[in-house]
C-alpha cells in the first residue's frame, strides 16, 4: 500500500510585480535581483483576495483532476505562514468553501517546508488506515507581510497556491520515502517578530515595522545550500535510489543559486529540474505543489517518473519526499 497523488492544482493572482516595478519602490535594481536570486517577477494578490481564496481555487482544480468530490475528503491540511487569520484555521475556511463536510481540517506551520511536512503527514494518516482521501494545500499571500521598505526581503517573495489530493493505492506508484526535520536554533534567522503571544500587537510594534518578515539572508542561504543536497541524498538512499534515477527534481524556489548548487552537487541536469522562481519568486509553502501542477500541465510528469521534492524554510525546517509519479 502506498500514498499516491491523485490530482494536483494551483492558483496564481493575475497581477505581476516586476523587478522594474520594485526599482521604483525600493533601493534595488533588476540586475541585482536577477544576479543574486534569479527572480524576474512575482504575482501579487489584490485585496480582498485571501489565502483561503487561492487555496480554494487550487483545491477545486486538484479535486477535478483527481475525479473526486469535496464530500469524499476525510482531511484537509493547509500549510501556510499567511493564514487568513490566527484562528480559525484557514483549512476550516477552505473546508466550508469546498463544502467538504466530511473532512477534518487543520493548518500546519513549517514555513516554506510546509507542503512537504503536510504530504508526509497525509501519507502517515493514509497508511494508518483511517482515511481514504486527504487534500494537502500549500497557500500563501506573503506580499501582505512584506516590508516594501526592506530590500533584503521584499524582492524575494510572491503569492500563490498549490494543492494535491492524496489517496491510497496498491501499485508501485506513490511515495517511496520521506524525511522531515528541523533545527530550531535557527528560528531567529527567519521570522515575523510581532503579533504573537511573545510580542502582542501594539502601536510600538506597528511603528517599529515588526509585523513584517525579518530574515538573515546569508544564514538561511548557508543552511539551504547544505541541507538541499544532504536531504536529497538521504531520501534517495532510504528508498535505494541514486541521483541518476531522478526524472524530475522539484526544489524549493528560494534562490536560483541554491538550486544550481544542489544540481551541481547531485549532477542533475537542467532538463530534469523544475525552476519557476523567475516568474513567481518564492511562494513559500506553495512552491512545490505549484511546480508539480505546472509540470503536470506541461506534460513533464509521466506515470513511473521518479520525482524528488526538497524544501527548507522558517523554523528552520527541512524535508524531502521521493515519489513514483502515477496512480492506480
Ligand atoms: O524560503 C526560505 C526563505 N529565504 C531564503 O531562502 C533566502 C536565502 N538567502 C538568499 O537567497 C540570499 O541571501 C539573498 C538573495 C537574500 C541575499 O543575497 P546575498 O548574496 O546573500 O546578499 P547579502 O545579504 O550578503 O547582501 C549583499 C549586499 C548588501 O549590501 P552591502 O552591505 O554589501 O553594501 C545588501 O544590503 O546586497 C545588498 N542588498 C541588495 N542590494 C540591492 C540586499 N538586498 C538587495 C536588493 N537590491 N534587493
py3Dmol code that shows the C-alpha trace and the ligand (Angstrom):
import py3Dmol

protein = """\
ATOM      1  CA  UNK A   1       0.000   0.000   0.000  1.00  0.00           C
ATOM      2  CA  UNK A   2       1.292   3.454  -0.924  1.00  0.00           C
ATOM      3  CA  UNK A   3       0.089   7.042  -0.683  1.00  0.00           C
ATOM      4  CA  UNK A   4      -0.415   8.344  -4.217  1.00  0.00           C
ATOM      5  CA  UNK A   5      -1.026  11.834  -5.573  1.00  0.00           C
ATOM      6  CA  UNK A   6      -4.365  11.546  -7.406  1.00  0.00           C
ATOM      7  CA  UNK A   7      -4.613  15.110  -8.708  1.00  0.00           C
ATOM      8  CA  UNK A   8      -2.765  18.432  -8.473  1.00  0.00           C
ATOM      9  CA  UNK A   9      -3.922  22.017  -8.925  1.00  0.00           C
ATOM     10  CA  UNK A  10      -2.699  25.554  -8.480  1.00  0.00           C
ATOM     11  CA  UNK A  11      -3.828  29.169  -8.351  1.00  0.00           C
ATOM     12  CA  UNK A  12      -1.993  32.404  -9.053  1.00  0.00           C
ATOM     13  CA  UNK A  13      -3.139  36.003  -8.745  1.00  0.00           C
ATOM     14  CA  UNK A  14      -3.314  37.874 -12.064  1.00  0.00           C
ATOM     15  CA  UNK A  15      -1.215  40.916 -11.127  1.00  0.00           C
ATOM     16  CA  UNK A  16       2.526  40.807 -11.824  1.00  0.00           C
ATOM     17  CA  UNK A  17       5.063  42.743  -9.790  1.00  0.00           C
ATOM     18  CA  UNK A  18       8.230  43.033 -11.881  1.00  0.00           C
ATOM     19  CA  UNK A  19      11.767  43.888 -10.817  1.00  0.00           C
ATOM     20  CA  UNK A  20      11.288  47.177 -12.679  1.00  0.00           C
ATOM     21  CA  UNK A  21       8.239  47.917 -10.502  1.00  0.00           C
ATOM     22  CA  UNK A  22      10.364  47.239  -7.404  1.00  0.00           C
ATOM     23  CA  UNK A  23      13.097  49.559  -8.672  1.00  0.00           C
ATOM     24  CA  UNK A  24      10.543  52.347  -8.297  1.00  0.00           C
ATOM     25  CA  UNK A  25       9.587  51.287  -4.754  1.00  0.00           C
ATOM     26  CA  UNK A  26      12.885  50.493  -3.002  1.00  0.00           C
ATOM     27  CA  UNK A  27      16.642  50.958  -3.499  1.00  0.00           C
ATOM     28  CA  UNK A  28      17.264  47.932  -5.728  1.00  0.00           C
ATOM     29  CA  UNK A  29      17.879  47.012  -9.366  1.00  0.00           C
ATOM     30  CA  UNK A  30      16.699  44.377 -11.800  1.00  0.00           C
ATOM     31  CA  UNK A  31      20.357  43.433 -12.288  1.00  0.00           C
ATOM     32  CA  UNK A  32      20.930  42.791  -8.552  1.00  0.00           C
ATOM     33  CA  UNK A  33      17.742  40.782  -8.109  1.00  0.00           C
ATOM     34  CA  UNK A  34      18.330  38.589 -11.186  1.00  0.00           C
ATOM     35  CA  UNK A  35      22.007  38.034 -10.409  1.00  0.00           C
ATOM     36  CA  UNK A  36      21.589  37.315  -6.679  1.00  0.00           C
ATOM     37  CA  UNK A  37      18.280  35.403  -6.762  1.00  0.00           C
ATOM     38  CA  UNK A  38      17.191  34.581 -10.342  1.00  0.00           C
ATOM     39  CA  UNK A  39      13.792  36.211  -9.790  1.00  0.00           C
ATOM     40  CA  UNK A  40      12.328  38.464 -12.514  1.00  0.00           C
ATOM     41  CA  UNK A  41       8.741  38.901 -11.404  1.00  0.00           C
ATOM     42  CA  UNK A  42       6.253  37.606  -8.859  1.00  0.00           C
ATOM     43  CA  UNK A  43       2.465  37.572  -8.509  1.00  0.00           C
ATOM     44  CA  UNK A  44       0.714  39.813  -6.020  1.00  0.00           C
ATOM     45  CA  UNK A  45      -2.853  39.319  -4.809  1.00  0.00           C
ATOM     46  CA  UNK A  46      -5.107  42.346  -4.673  1.00  0.00           C
ATOM     47  CA  UNK A  47      -7.436  42.953  -1.736  1.00  0.00           C
ATOM     48  CA  UNK A  48      -9.817  41.374  -0.889  1.00  0.00           C
ATOM     49  CA  UNK A  49      -8.244  38.069  -2.066  1.00  0.00           C
ATOM     50  CA  UNK A  50      -7.336  35.955   0.955  1.00  0.00           C
ATOM     51  CA  UNK A  51      -5.105  32.936   1.460  1.00  0.00           C
ATOM     52  CA  UNK A  52      -8.222  30.743   1.636  1.00  0.00           C
ATOM     53  CA  UNK A  53      -9.369  32.019  -1.793  1.00  0.00           C
ATOM     54  CA  UNK A  54      -6.164  30.910  -3.510  1.00  0.00           C
ATOM     55  CA  UNK A  55      -6.217  27.638  -1.544  1.00  0.00           C
ATOM     56  CA  UNK A  56      -9.807  27.039  -2.618  1.00  0.00           C
ATOM     57  CA  UNK A  57      -9.087  27.678  -6.316  1.00  0.00           C
ATOM     58  CA  UNK A  58      -6.094  25.321  -6.292  1.00  0.00           C
ATOM     59  CA  UNK A  59      -8.176  22.677  -4.488  1.00  0.00           C
ATOM     60  CA  UNK A  60     -11.034  22.789  -6.993  1.00  0.00           C
ATOM     61  CA  UNK A  61      -8.524  22.093  -9.781  1.00  0.00           C
ATOM     62  CA  UNK A  62      -6.862  19.278  -7.824  1.00  0.00           C
ATOM     63  CA  UNK A  63     -10.199  17.610  -6.988  1.00  0.00           C
ATOM     64  CA  UNK A  64     -11.352  17.843 -10.603  1.00  0.00           C
ATOM     65  CA  UNK A  65      -8.131  16.247 -11.855  1.00  0.00           C
ATOM     66  CA  UNK A  66      -8.425  13.549  -9.178  1.00  0.00           C
ATOM     67  CA  UNK A  67     -12.009  12.874 -10.252  1.00  0.00           C
ATOM     68  CA  UNK A  68     -13.299  13.246  -6.683  1.00  0.00           C
ATOM     69  CA  UNK A  69     -15.902  15.381  -4.977  1.00  0.00           C
ATOM     70  CA  UNK A  70     -15.172  17.527  -1.916  1.00  0.00           C
ATOM     71  CA  UNK A  71     -17.601  15.343   0.052  1.00  0.00           C
ATOM     72  CA  UNK A  72     -15.218  12.407  -0.332  1.00  0.00           C
ATOM     73  CA  UNK A  73     -12.403  14.147   1.540  1.00  0.00           C
ATOM     74  CA  UNK A  74     -11.551  12.914   5.035  1.00  0.00           C
ATOM     75  CA  UNK A  75      -8.987  15.563   5.910  1.00  0.00           C
ATOM     76  CA  UNK A  76      -7.763  18.960   4.699  1.00  0.00           C
ATOM     77  CA  UNK A  77      -4.322  20.242   5.688  1.00  0.00           C
ATOM     78  CA  UNK A  78      -3.316  23.794   4.776  1.00  0.00           C
ATOM     79  CA  UNK A  79       0.383  24.577   5.053  1.00  0.00           C
ATOM     80  CA  UNK A  80       0.797  28.338   5.294  1.00  0.00           C
ATOM     81  CA  UNK A  81       2.657  31.146   7.014  1.00  0.00           C
ATOM     82  CA  UNK A  82      -0.007  33.636   5.948  1.00  0.00           C
ATOM     83  CA  UNK A  83      -3.360  32.246   7.133  1.00  0.00           C
ATOM     84  CA  UNK A  84      -6.490  34.381   6.729  1.00  0.00           C
ATOM     85  CA  UNK A  85      -6.322  34.973  10.477  1.00  0.00           C
ATOM     86  CA  UNK A  86      -4.846  33.468  13.637  1.00  0.00           C
ATOM     87  CA  UNK A  87      -7.914  31.322  14.168  1.00  0.00           C
ATOM     88  CA  UNK A  88      -9.985  29.600  12.959  1.00  0.00           C
ATOM     89  CA  UNK A  89      -7.592  27.721  10.734  1.00  0.00           C
ATOM     90  CA  UNK A  90      -7.572  28.528   7.035  1.00  0.00           C
ATOM     91  CA  UNK A  91      -8.203  24.805   6.486  1.00  0.00           C
ATOM     92  CA  UNK A  92     -11.621  25.178   8.176  1.00  0.00           C
ATOM     93  CA  UNK A  93     -12.438  28.138   5.912  1.00  0.00           C
ATOM     94  CA  UNK A  94     -11.431  26.110   2.856  1.00  0.00           C
ATOM     95  CA  UNK A  95     -13.490  23.150   4.109  1.00  0.00           C
ATOM     96  CA  UNK A  96     -16.542  25.402   4.170  1.00  0.00           C
ATOM     97  CA  UNK A  97     -15.825  26.963   0.750  1.00  0.00           C
ATOM     98  CA  UNK A  98     -15.479  23.492  -0.777  1.00  0.00           C
ATOM     99  CA  UNK A  99     -18.456  22.030   1.073  1.00  0.00           C
ATOM    100  CA  UNK A 100     -16.169  19.233   2.296  1.00  0.00           C
ATOM    101  CA  UNK A 101     -18.471  18.482   5.202  1.00  0.00           C
ATOM    102  CA  UNK A 102     -16.934  15.092   5.993  1.00  0.00           C
ATOM    103  CA  UNK A 103     -13.387  16.391   6.337  1.00  0.00           C
ATOM    104  CA  UNK A 104     -11.432  17.282   9.454  1.00  0.00           C
ATOM    105  CA  UNK A 105      -9.288  20.363   8.886  1.00  0.00           C
ATOM    106  CA  UNK A 106      -6.166  21.966  10.327  1.00  0.00           C
ATOM    107  CA  UNK A 107      -3.323  24.307   9.420  1.00  0.00           C
ATOM    108  CA  UNK A 108       0.334  23.457   9.591  1.00  0.00           C
ATOM    109  CA  UNK A 109       3.189  25.849  10.302  1.00  0.00           C
ATOM    110  CA  UNK A 110       6.528  24.781   8.857  1.00  0.00           C
ATOM    111  CA  UNK A 111       7.395  27.804   6.712  1.00  0.00           C
ATOM    112  CA  UNK A 112       8.428  27.018   3.173  1.00  0.00           C
ATOM    113  CA  UNK A 113       8.727  23.301   4.045  1.00  0.00           C
ATOM    114  CA  UNK A 114       5.007  23.242   4.906  1.00  0.00           C
ATOM    115  CA  UNK A 115       3.800  21.280   1.881  1.00  0.00           C
ATOM    116  CA  UNK A 116       6.452  18.587   2.328  1.00  0.00           C
ATOM    117  CA  UNK A 117       5.560  18.291   6.029  1.00  0.00           C
ATOM    118  CA  UNK A 118       1.836  18.102   5.160  1.00  0.00           C
ATOM    119  CA  UNK A 119       2.357  15.468   2.470  1.00  0.00           C
ATOM    120  CA  UNK A 120       4.434  13.388   4.888  1.00  0.00           C
ATOM    121  CA  UNK A 121       1.644  13.624   7.490  1.00  0.00           C
ATOM    122  CA  UNK A 122      -1.003  12.738   4.893  1.00  0.00           C
ATOM    123  CA  UNK A 123       0.957   9.635   3.929  1.00  0.00           C
ATOM    124  CA  UNK A 124       1.162   8.525   7.573  1.00  0.00           C
ATOM    125  CA  UNK A 125      -2.595   9.056   8.095  1.00  0.00           C
ATOM    126  CA  UNK A 126      -3.439   7.142   4.918  1.00  0.00           C
ATOM    127  CA  UNK A 127      -1.184   4.214   5.733  1.00  0.00           C
ATOM    128  CA  UNK A 128      -2.561   4.064   9.286  1.00  0.00           C
ATOM    129  CA  UNK A 129      -5.807   3.071   7.604  1.00  0.00           C
ATOM    130  CA  UNK A 130      -8.356   5.559   8.846  1.00  0.00           C
ATOM    131  CA  UNK A 131      -8.630   7.885   5.862  1.00  0.00           C
ATOM    132  CA  UNK A 132      -9.243   7.392   2.133  1.00  0.00           C
ATOM    133  CA  UNK A 133      -8.652  10.859   0.682  1.00  0.00           C
ATOM    134  CA  UNK A 134      -6.669  13.803   2.017  1.00  0.00           C
ATOM    135  CA  UNK A 135      -6.355  17.276   0.483  1.00  0.00           C
ATOM    136  CA  UNK A 136      -2.919  18.811   1.044  1.00  0.00           C
ATOM    137  CA  UNK A 137      -2.555  22.510   0.263  1.00  0.00           C
ATOM    138  CA  UNK A 138       0.327  24.985   0.296  1.00  0.00           C
ATOM    139  CA  UNK A 139      -1.051  28.527   0.055  1.00  0.00           C
ATOM    140  CA  UNK A 140       0.472  31.928   0.721  1.00  0.00           C
ATOM    141  CA  UNK A 141      -0.199  35.634   0.442  1.00  0.00           C
ATOM    142  CA  UNK A 142       3.275  36.622   1.533  1.00  0.00           C
ATOM    143  CA  UNK A 143       3.102  40.074  -0.024  1.00  0.00           C
ATOM    144  CA  UNK A 144       0.805  41.088   2.863  1.00  0.00           C
ATOM    145  CA  UNK A 145       3.595  40.532   5.409  1.00  0.00           C
ATOM    146  CA  UNK A 146       6.470  42.015   3.407  1.00  0.00           C
ATOM    147  CA  UNK A 147       8.040  45.323   4.275  1.00  0.00           C
ATOM    148  CA  UNK A 148       8.337  47.221   0.993  1.00  0.00           C
ATOM    149  CA  UNK A 149      10.981  49.395   2.663  1.00  0.00           C
ATOM    150  CA  UNK A 150      13.221  46.344   3.274  1.00  0.00           C
ATOM    151  CA  UNK A 151      15.058  45.419   0.084  1.00  0.00           C
ATOM    152  CA  UNK A 152      16.534  42.320   1.772  1.00  0.00           C
ATOM    153  CA  UNK A 153      13.150  40.582   1.747  1.00  0.00           C
ATOM    154  CA  UNK A 154      10.554  42.392  -0.385  1.00  0.00           C
ATOM    155  CA  UNK A 155      12.121  41.408  -3.712  1.00  0.00           C
ATOM    156  CA  UNK A 156      12.085  37.680  -2.982  1.00  0.00           C
ATOM    157  CA  UNK A 157       8.550  36.543  -2.244  1.00  0.00           C
ATOM    158  CA  UNK A 158       5.250  36.232  -4.122  1.00  0.00           C
ATOM    159  CA  UNK A 159       1.708  34.904  -3.754  1.00  0.00           C
ATOM    160  CA  UNK A 160       0.232  31.608  -4.955  1.00  0.00           C
ATOM    161  CA  UNK A 161      -1.207  28.246  -4.001  1.00  0.00           C
ATOM    162  CA  UNK A 162      -0.882  24.603  -4.927  1.00  0.00           C
ATOM    163  CA  UNK A 163      -2.898  21.572  -3.862  1.00  0.00           C
ATOM    164  CA  UNK A 164      -2.681  17.802  -4.104  1.00  0.00           C
ATOM    165  CA  UNK A 165      -5.331  15.162  -3.443  1.00  0.00           C
ATOM    166  CA  UNK A 166      -3.693  12.131  -1.881  1.00  0.00           C
ATOM    167  CA  UNK A 167      -5.165   8.646  -1.646  1.00  0.00           C
ATOM    168  CA  UNK A 168      -4.187   5.014  -1.154  1.00  0.00           C
ATOM    169  CA  UNK A 169      -3.085   2.690  -3.950  1.00  0.00           C
ATOM    170  CA  UNK A 170      -1.680  -0.809  -4.248  1.00  0.00           C
ATOM    171  CA  UNK A 171       0.547  -0.394  -7.340  1.00  0.00           C
ATOM    172  CA  UNK A 172       4.171   0.762  -7.464  1.00  0.00           C
ATOM    173  CA  UNK A 173       3.150   4.422  -7.779  1.00  0.00           C
ATOM    174  CA  UNK A 174       3.262   6.742  -4.782  1.00  0.00           C
ATOM    175  CA  UNK A 175       5.519   7.976  -2.006  1.00  0.00           C
ATOM    176  CA  UNK A 176       8.661   5.831  -1.691  1.00  0.00           C
ATOM    177  CA  UNK A 177      10.450   7.655   1.103  1.00  0.00           C
ATOM    178  CA  UNK A 178      10.275  10.873   3.072  1.00  0.00           C
ATOM    179  CA  UNK A 179      12.252  12.759   5.686  1.00  0.00           C
ATOM    180  CA  UNK A 180      11.237  15.851   7.626  1.00  0.00           C
ATOM    181  CA  UNK A 181      13.253  17.682  10.255  1.00  0.00           C
ATOM    182  CA  UNK A 182      14.035  20.945  11.978  1.00  0.00           C
ATOM    183  CA  UNK A 183      16.828  22.970  13.546  1.00  0.00           C
ATOM    184  CA  UNK A 184      15.055  25.306  15.941  1.00  0.00           C
ATOM    185  CA  UNK A 185      18.305  27.056  16.829  1.00  0.00           C
ATOM    186  CA  UNK A 186      17.857  28.872  13.507  1.00  0.00           C
ATOM    187  CA  UNK A 187      14.386  30.203  14.371  1.00  0.00           C
ATOM    188  CA  UNK A 188      15.757  33.733  14.693  1.00  0.00           C
ATOM    189  CA  UNK A 189      17.027  33.807  11.117  1.00  0.00           C
ATOM    190  CA  UNK A 190      13.571  33.948   9.523  1.00  0.00           C
ATOM    191  CA  UNK A 191      10.597  35.183  11.479  1.00  0.00           C
ATOM    192  CA  UNK A 192       7.723  37.606  11.881  1.00  0.00           C
ATOM    193  CA  UNK A 193       8.507  39.044  15.317  1.00  0.00           C
ATOM    194  CA  UNK A 194       5.267  40.684  16.461  1.00  0.00           C
ATOM    195  CA  UNK A 195       1.615  39.763  16.679  1.00  0.00           C
ATOM    196  CA  UNK A 196       2.045  36.533  18.614  1.00  0.00           C
ATOM    197  CA  UNK A 197       1.949  35.967  22.362  1.00  0.00           C
ATOM    198  CA  UNK A 198       5.637  36.833  22.691  1.00  0.00           C
ATOM    199  CA  UNK A 199       5.118  40.327  21.339  1.00  0.00           C
ATOM    200  CA  UNK A 200       1.446  41.232  21.022  1.00  0.00           C
ATOM    201  CA  UNK A 201       0.450  43.930  18.576  1.00  0.00           C
ATOM    202  CA  UNK A 202       0.835  47.463  19.910  1.00  0.00           C
ATOM    203  CA  UNK A 203       1.319  50.922  18.496  1.00  0.00           C
ATOM    204  CA  UNK A 204       5.034  50.461  19.096  1.00  0.00           C
ATOM    205  CA  UNK A 205       5.267  47.143  17.206  1.00  0.00           C
ATOM    206  CA  UNK A 206       3.490  48.712  14.255  1.00  0.00           C
ATOM    207  CA  UNK A 207       5.704  51.812  14.328  1.00  0.00           C
ATOM    208  CA  UNK A 208       8.804  49.610  14.501  1.00  0.00           C
ATOM    209  CA  UNK A 209       7.606  47.562  11.498  1.00  0.00           C
ATOM    210  CA  UNK A 210       7.711  44.334  13.489  1.00  0.00           C
ATOM    211  CA  UNK A 211       4.691  42.782  11.739  1.00  0.00           C
ATOM    212  CA  UNK A 212       6.785  42.090   8.661  1.00  0.00           C
ATOM    213  CA  UNK A 213       9.118  39.244   7.659  1.00  0.00           C
ATOM    214  CA  UNK A 214      12.632  39.608   9.056  1.00  0.00           C
ATOM    215  CA  UNK A 215      15.353  37.487   7.531  1.00  0.00           C
ATOM    216  CA  UNK A 216      19.078  36.959   7.856  1.00  0.00           C
ATOM    217  CA  UNK A 217      19.554  36.061   4.183  1.00  0.00           C
ATOM    218  CA  UNK A 218      23.150  34.806   4.286  1.00  0.00           C
ATOM    219  CA  UNK A 219      22.446  32.475   7.282  1.00  0.00           C
ATOM    220  CA  UNK A 220      19.385  30.963   5.576  1.00  0.00           C
ATOM    221  CA  UNK A 221      21.392  30.700   2.361  1.00  0.00           C
ATOM    222  CA  UNK A 222      24.181  28.732   4.103  1.00  0.00           C
ATOM    223  CA  UNK A 223      21.659  26.382   5.708  1.00  0.00           C
ATOM    224  CA  UNK A 224      19.768  25.922   2.434  1.00  0.00           C
ATOM    225  CA  UNK A 225      22.767  25.096   0.256  1.00  0.00           C
ATOM    226  CA  UNK A 226      23.902  22.434   2.758  1.00  0.00           C
ATOM    227  CA  UNK A 227      20.520  20.903   3.521  1.00  0.00           C
ATOM    228  CA  UNK A 228      19.138  20.637  -0.036  1.00  0.00           C
ATOM    229  CA  UNK A 229      21.694  18.133  -1.298  1.00  0.00           C
ATOM    230  CA  UNK A 230      22.011  16.458   2.128  1.00  0.00           C
ATOM    231  CA  UNK A 231      18.273  15.685   2.336  1.00  0.00           C
ATOM    232  CA  UNK A 232      18.144  14.669  -1.324  1.00  0.00           C
ATOM    233  CA  UNK A 233      20.890  12.117  -0.709  1.00  0.00           C
ATOM    234  CA  UNK A 234      19.204  10.736   2.425  1.00  0.00           C
ATOM    235  CA  UNK A 235      15.737  10.468   0.841  1.00  0.00           C
ATOM    236  CA  UNK A 236      17.147   8.695  -2.228  1.00  0.00           C
ATOM    237  CA  UNK A 237      19.303   6.337  -0.142  1.00  0.00           C
ATOM    238  CA  UNK A 238      16.348   5.466   2.092  1.00  0.00           C
ATOM    239  CA  UNK A 239      14.478   4.137  -0.952  1.00  0.00           C
ATOM    240  CA  UNK A 240      17.549   2.583  -2.600  1.00  0.00           C
ATOM    241  CA  UNK A 241      17.985   5.074  -5.456  1.00  0.00           C
ATOM    242  CA  UNK A 242      20.726   7.419  -6.679  1.00  0.00           C
ATOM    243  CA  UNK A 243      20.771  10.885  -8.256  1.00  0.00           C
ATOM    244  CA  UNK A 244      20.865   9.295 -11.729  1.00  0.00           C
ATOM    245  CA  UNK A 245      17.444   7.727 -11.180  1.00  0.00           C
ATOM    246  CA  UNK A 246      15.682  11.062 -10.661  1.00  0.00           C
ATOM    247  CA  UNK A 247      13.364  12.092 -13.542  1.00  0.00           C
ATOM    248  CA  UNK A 248      12.192  15.393 -12.073  1.00  0.00           C
ATOM    249  CA  UNK A 249      13.843  17.385  -9.291  1.00  0.00           C
ATOM    250  CA  UNK A 250      11.354  19.829  -7.717  1.00  0.00           C
ATOM    251  CA  UNK A 251      13.332  22.013  -5.303  1.00  0.00           C
ATOM    252  CA  UNK A 252      12.008  24.835  -3.150  1.00  0.00           C
ATOM    253  CA  UNK A 253      12.122  28.012  -5.236  1.00  0.00           C
ATOM    254  CA  UNK A 254      14.003  30.406  -2.950  1.00  0.00           C
ATOM    255  CA  UNK A 255      17.100  31.282  -4.936  1.00  0.00           C
ATOM    256  CA  UNK A 256      18.493  30.084  -8.268  1.00  0.00           C
ATOM    257  CA  UNK A 257      21.988  29.946  -6.776  1.00  0.00           C
ATOM    258  CA  UNK A 258      20.784  27.489  -4.102  1.00  0.00           C
ATOM    259  CA  UNK A 259      19.092  25.324  -6.755  1.00  0.00           C
ATOM    260  CA  UNK A 260      22.142  25.410  -9.041  1.00  0.00           C
ATOM    261  CA  UNK A 261      24.476  24.415  -6.212  1.00  0.00           C
ATOM    262  CA  UNK A 262      22.249  21.400  -5.486  1.00  0.00           C
ATOM    263  CA  UNK A 263      22.034  20.456  -9.180  1.00  0.00           C
ATOM    264  CA  UNK A 264      25.816  20.594  -9.459  1.00  0.00           C
ATOM    265  CA  UNK A 265      26.419  18.535  -6.309  1.00  0.00           C
ATOM    266  CA  UNK A 266      23.904  15.908  -7.425  1.00  0.00           C
ATOM    267  CA  UNK A 267      24.730  16.084 -11.117  1.00  0.00           C
ATOM    268  CA  UNK A 268      21.075  16.642 -12.018  1.00  0.00           C
ATOM    269  CA  UNK A 269      20.736  18.447 -15.379  1.00  0.00           C
ATOM    270  CA  UNK A 270      18.544  21.483 -16.092  1.00  0.00           C
ATOM    271  CA  UNK A 271      16.024  19.492 -18.159  1.00  0.00           C
ATOM    272  CA  UNK A 272      15.308  17.348 -15.095  1.00  0.00           C
ATOM    273  CA  UNK A 273      14.911  20.313 -12.741  1.00  0.00           C
ATOM    274  CA  UNK A 274      11.783  22.368 -12.227  1.00  0.00           C
ATOM    275  CA  UNK A 275      12.530  26.080 -11.991  1.00  0.00           C
ATOM    276  CA  UNK A 276       9.798  28.714 -11.952  1.00  0.00           C
ATOM    277  CA  UNK A 277      11.114  31.261  -9.463  1.00  0.00           C
ATOM    278  CA  UNK A 278      11.922  33.631 -12.336  1.00  0.00           C
ATOM    279  CA  UNK A 279       8.149  34.052 -12.853  1.00  0.00           C
ATOM    280  CA  UNK A 280       6.707  33.586  -9.355  1.00  0.00           C
ATOM    281  CA  UNK A 281       9.516  34.261  -6.873  1.00  0.00           C
ATOM    282  CA  UNK A 282       9.433  32.362  -3.606  1.00  0.00           C
ATOM    283  CA  UNK A 283       5.822  31.395  -2.839  1.00  0.00           C
ATOM    284  CA  UNK A 284       6.918  29.556   0.318  1.00  0.00           C
ATOM    285  CA  UNK A 285       4.725  26.517   1.055  1.00  0.00           C
ATOM    286  CA  UNK A 286       3.088  26.871  -2.375  1.00  0.00           C
ATOM    287  CA  UNK A 287       6.305  26.433  -4.401  1.00  0.00           C
ATOM    288  CA  UNK A 288       6.350  22.646  -4.613  1.00  0.00           C
ATOM    289  CA  UNK A 289       2.657  21.894  -5.312  1.00  0.00           C
ATOM    290  CA  UNK A 290       2.552  24.824  -7.757  1.00  0.00           C
ATOM    291  CA  UNK A 291       5.582  23.330  -9.506  1.00  0.00           C
ATOM    292  CA  UNK A 292       4.014  19.850  -9.590  1.00  0.00           C
ATOM    293  CA  UNK A 293       0.785  21.197 -11.037  1.00  0.00           C
ATOM    294  CA  UNK A 294       2.619  23.094 -13.752  1.00  0.00           C
ATOM    295  CA  UNK A 295       4.875  20.152 -14.566  1.00  0.00           C
ATOM    296  CA  UNK A 296       1.729  18.034 -14.921  1.00  0.00           C
ATOM    297  CA  UNK A 297       0.142  20.610 -17.284  1.00  0.00           C
ATOM    298  CA  UNK A 298       3.304  20.838 -19.365  1.00  0.00           C
ATOM    299  CA  UNK A 299       3.470  17.053 -19.765  1.00  0.00           C
ATOM    300  CA  UNK A 300       6.723  16.874 -17.793  1.00  0.00           C
ATOM    301  CA  UNK A 301       5.344  14.185 -15.471  1.00  0.00           C
ATOM    302  CA  UNK A 302       4.681  10.710 -16.826  1.00  0.00           C
ATOM    303  CA  UNK A 303       3.485   7.674 -14.877  1.00  0.00           C
ATOM    304  CA  UNK A 304       6.528   5.909 -13.457  1.00  0.00           C
ATOM    305  CA  UNK A 305       8.685   9.051 -13.231  1.00  0.00           C
ATOM    306  CA  UNK A 306      10.772   9.386 -10.089  1.00  0.00           C
ATOM    307  CA  UNK A 307      10.099  12.805  -8.550  1.00  0.00           C
ATOM    308  CA  UNK A 308      12.340  14.298  -5.866  1.00  0.00           C
ATOM    309  CA  UNK A 309      10.911  17.197  -3.848  1.00  0.00           C
ATOM    310  CA  UNK A 310      13.084  19.076  -1.364  1.00  0.00           C
ATOM    311  CA  UNK A 311      12.317  22.154   0.718  1.00  0.00           C
ATOM    312  CA  UNK A 312      13.662  24.268   3.579  1.00  0.00           C
ATOM    313  CA  UNK A 313      12.279  27.248   5.416  1.00  0.00           C
ATOM    314  CA  UNK A 314      11.424  29.129   8.585  1.00  0.00           C
ATOM    315  CA  UNK A 315      11.983  27.085  11.727  1.00  0.00           C
ATOM    316  CA  UNK A 316      14.451  26.328  10.361  1.00  0.00           C
ATOM    317  CA  UNK A 317      12.709  23.331   8.844  1.00  0.00           C
ATOM    318  CA  UNK A 318      13.633  20.946   6.046  1.00  0.00           C
ATOM    319  CA  UNK A 319      12.116  17.985   4.263  1.00  0.00           C
ATOM    320  CA  UNK A 320      12.309  15.754   1.231  1.00  0.00           C
ATOM    321  CA  UNK A 321       9.975  13.296  -0.453  1.00  0.00           C
ATOM    322  CA  UNK A 322      10.693  10.768  -3.185  1.00  0.00           C
ATOM    323  CA  UNK A 323       7.632   9.793  -5.195  1.00  0.00           C
ATOM    324  CA  UNK A 324       6.915   7.471  -8.106  1.00  0.00           C
ATOM    325  CA  UNK A 325       4.505   9.601 -10.152  1.00  0.00           C
ATOM    326  CA  UNK A 326       1.230   7.932 -11.133  1.00  0.00           C
ATOM    327  CA  UNK A 327      -1.837   6.303  -9.612  1.00  0.00           C
ATOM    328  CA  UNK A 328      -3.737   3.014  -9.717  1.00  0.00           C
TER     329      UNK A 328
END
"""
ligand_1 = """\
48
LIG
O 12.422 30.086 1.624
C 13.357 30.388 2.582
C 13.468 31.849 2.606
N 14.632 32.524 2.232
C 15.729 32.117 1.562
O 15.920 31.028 1.174
C 16.725 33.178 1.301
C 18.147 32.684 1.365
N 19.072 33.770 1.127
C 19.239 34.328 -0.090
O 18.620 33.925 -1.063
C 20.284 35.421 -0.228
O 20.995 35.521 0.987
C 19.680 36.812 -0.571
C 19.158 36.798 -2.022
C 18.560 37.145 0.377
C 20.741 37.886 -0.466
O 21.837 37.595 -1.283
P 23.314 37.664 -0.683
O 24.214 37.394 -1.814
O 23.386 36.735 0.490
O 23.430 39.158 -0.274
P 23.705 39.817 1.171
O 22.502 39.664 2.032
O 25.015 39.332 1.693
O 23.848 41.318 0.752
C 24.877 41.777 -0.110
C 24.651 43.243 -0.391
C 24.380 44.075 0.874
O 24.991 45.319 0.703
P 26.379 45.673 1.431
O 26.092 45.518 2.904
O 27.352 44.638 0.930
O 26.647 47.052 0.985
C 22.877 44.242 0.873
O 22.468 45.393 1.545
O 23.475 43.409 -1.214
C 22.602 44.356 -0.600
N 21.230 44.015 -0.961
C 20.614 44.498 -2.040
N 21.019 45.342 -3.000
C 20.138 45.623 -3.973
C 20.373 43.178 -0.292
N 19.208 43.146 -0.933
C 19.325 43.944 -2.016
C 18.460 44.299 -3.060
N 18.907 45.130 -4.009
N 17.194 43.809 -3.143
"""
view = py3Dmol.view(width=600, height=400)
view.addModel(protein, "pdb")
view.setStyle({"model": 0}, {"cartoon": {"style": "trace"}})
view.addModel(ligand_1, "xyz")
view.setStyle({"model": 1}, {"stick": {}})
view.zoomTo()
view.show()
